[in-house]
Amino acid sequence: MPITTTRGRETGLAYAGELSQERMEALDAIDPGWAPDGWDVAWQRCYRLTLAHVRAGGTLPAAAAGELIVQGEDLGTWIAAQKAGWEQLTPAQKFLLESVGVDTADGGEAAVSGRRSQDERWAVNLAAAHQFHTREGHLRVPRKHVEAIRRGGGDNGEDGQETVVKLGAWIDNTRRRAAKLSPRRRADLDELGMHW
């Protein structure tokens, strides 16, 4: 049953973001691989980011967490997880990973835990919040603000890797999920004068 908008027009969608059967068939005719069964959006996103990175001349990380973060995705952690779960991947997924240079010879190595990855992402976002607070004196970050931070500089004078954080969106999302934050994470932001 089509859903109508407030202006009386039919959208043809049961809920926002759902494609009609007709549109899905049209996309299948163009590219049968546009939405493979069993491949979640996160897997496809990480693969596409990895592909773009390799095509731009980048090298794959040595499966170290935090070594390669692109658009907020830790590709080192993701690649390690793919290697660890190699047997559960479809033949097409294996082919795609091999085509971008994922070395499966060490596929038995343990994946970095997802919890650690979340903690690392929190640390990067919190570092951006600290930098913003130090510079601006407050944590009233505009929703679309991005903050560039430097991480991992060494003793030899190197600046380290620059990471771009969508700080405004992170602050806004964190406020919305305040009830789910651990006391430590909430305290981290309270120290910066977070307005809940």
N, C-alpha and C positions, 0 to 999 in steps of 0.2 A: 504494500500500500504506500503510494507516494506521500511524502510529507509536504505540506504547503508552508510557505513563509508567511509572515504577518501581512504582506502585501497581496496575498492570495495566489502567488505563483508557485507551481510545483517545482521542487528541487530534484525529485526522483531519488532522493536519498533517505534511507531509514534513520540515519544519524549522521552528524557532521563527519566528513572524511571517508565515508563508505562509498565505494563505486557501485554503480548499477551493473547488472549482469551484462547489459549491452556494451558498456564501456570496457569492462574486463575482457570481453571477447574481442573487442577492437584492439586492445593493447596486446592480447595474445597473438593476434594476426600480425601485428607489427614486430613483436619480439616475444617469443614464447618464454624466454627466461626473465621477463620483467618482474615476476613475483613468484619465484620457485617455492613449492610447498615445503614447509618445514624450516625455511630460512627466515629467521626473525630479522626485523629491520636493523637491529644493532649489528648483527653479523654483516649484513650487506653494507651498512655505513662504514664499518671498520675496514672491510675489504676495499671499498671504493677509495677511502682515504689512503690506504696502503698503496693501491694502484697508482693514484695521482702522485704520491710521494716518489715512487720508483720511476714513473715516467718523467718526472721533473729532475731526475738525476740523483735522487737521494738514495741512501743505502738503508737496508733494514737493520733494526737494532739487534743487539746480541741478546735479545730476550730480557733485557734489564728494565725493570719497572722505572718509569719516569725518564727513560733515555730518549724516547720519541713521543711527544705529545702533540697531536694535530687536532685542531678544533675541539679541544677538551677530551679527546680520546687517547688513552695510553696504548699506543700500538705495540709497544714492547710486551706489555702484559697480555694483550689480545693475541699476539703471535705465539707467545708461550702457551696460552690456553689452547690454541688450535693444535699445536704440536702434541700437547699432553692428551688431547681428546681426538687424536687423528683417526682412530678406528671408528668413531661415532660420526665422522663427517661423510657426506655423500661423495660419490666419485666426482661429481661436478665441482664441489667445493675443494676437494683435493687438487683437482686439475688447476683451478683458479689460483690457489695458494702456490702451487709449484710454478705457475707461469709468472708470478711476480718475484720468485726467488726464495720462497720460504723453504729452508733446508729441513727435510724430514728425517735426515740421518740421526739426529738427536731427538727424535720424537718422543722418547721415553722420559724426558726430563720433566720434573714437576712444574706445574703451572704456578705462577704467583697467585696467591689467594685473592679473591675479589675484595675481601675486607681490607687488605693492605692497599689495594688500589684506591678504594674509597677514602682511606685515611690519607693517602698521598694527594689525592685530588683536594681533599679538605685543606691540607697543608698549603698547597699552591694557592688556593682561593683565599685562605686566611693571610698568606704573605702579601697578596695583592691588596687585601683590605687594610693591613698594617701600613703598607706603602701609601695608600690613598689617605688614610687617617693622619699619618705623619705630615704629609704635604698639605692637606686641606684643613686639618684640625677637627674634622667631623666625619661621620659615616653616612651622611645623607647623599647617597650615590644615585645619580640619574639612571633610570632603567636601562638605557642604551649605552651607558658608559663602558668602555673597555680600558683595562689597565695593563700595560706592558711591564713585566718584571724580569729581572735577570736572575738566573739560578745556576749554580754549579761552577762558579768561577774558581780557578785554581791558584796555587801559590806562584805560578810562573807569569802572573800578570794578565791572564786571559779573563775576559769579561764573563764567560759562561754563556749559556743558552738563553735567548730571550723567549719568554712565554707570554702569550696574550691571553688575558682572562676577561671574560664577559662579567665583570664585577657587578654592574648594576642588576643584571638578571639574577646573578647568584644571590645577592643581598635580598632582592625581592622574593625569590623562591625560598630562601632560608627563613625569612619572616613568616611566610605562609605555612612553613613546616615547623614552626617553633616548638610546638607541643611534642614533636617526635625527636627533637635534638637531645643528645646526652647532656647531662649537667656540665661536663667539661667543655663541650663545644659551645654551649650557651654562655658559659663563663668567658670563653675566649672572645666572644663578640661583645659581651657586657663590658669587658676591659676597654674596648674601643668606643664605648658610648652608644652601642646599638639601640635604636628606638624600636621597640617591638610593637 
